[in-house]
């Protein structure tokens, strides 16, 4: 799931903005990935948390509220960061 969102981000950054449905789908996958990561033991989360954070950070400037939604999901899931 994380890889799918990484690919979606990379595609947008390389090719330009897509549409709202595309980003809504990526947001759903991102949220599901966060849910899975949070089910892992705390000591096993860090690699995935870093990848999720990198996705969120690289989405800055992408339209349709995508970056804001990823930021909100990330900050709720990992409030200690």
Buried (B, 14 or more C-beta within 10 A) or exposed (E): BBEBBBEBBEEBEEEEEBEEEBBBBBBEBBBBBBEEBEEEEEEEBEEBBEBBBEBBEBBEEBBBEBBEBBBEBBEEBBEEE
